[in-house]
Amino acid sequence: MKKIEAIIRPFKLEDVKIALVNSGIVGMTVSEVRGFGRQKGQVERYRGSEFTVEFLQKLKVEVVVENEKVSSVIEAIAEAAKTGEIGDGKIFISSIDSVVRIRTGDTDEEAL
């Protein structure tokens, strides 16, 4: 099993959610996060003054999938989240040793 974490632009959430559901994903976790990458923030204007927003608002979408689904899920997220501009985000993949569904006690693939 793999955990896929995608850092995306907030306005792309609905597109990513639809792409994941169409890929057969039945559950996901979404968190509001702040950060910066290569763009190192952005310059904003407010009442004639310029200031730099160093930590940009993003969303983190997390899903855990079977190994066979990893590439199709990554492709779905990347296609749905892409605008072609700097700041589109990143996708991280990590291994998951075990999963337990609290309500039933199901483990691993049955828990997904």
GIMO-V891785 format. One record per run of one state. SS is the DSSP state (H for helix, E for strand, C for the rest). FROM is the first residue (numbers start at 1). LEN is the number of residues. If there is no record, write none. Layout:
<<SS	FROM	LEN> <SS	FROM	LEN>>
//
This chain:
<<C	1	1> <E	2	7> <C	9	1> <H	10	13> <C	23	6> <E	29	7> <C	36	6> <E	42	5> <C	47	2> <E	49	5> <C	54	2> <E	56	10> <C	66	1> <H	67	15> <C	82	8> <E	90	6> <C	96	4> <E	100	1> <C	101	6> <E	107	1> <H	108	4> <C	112	1>>
//
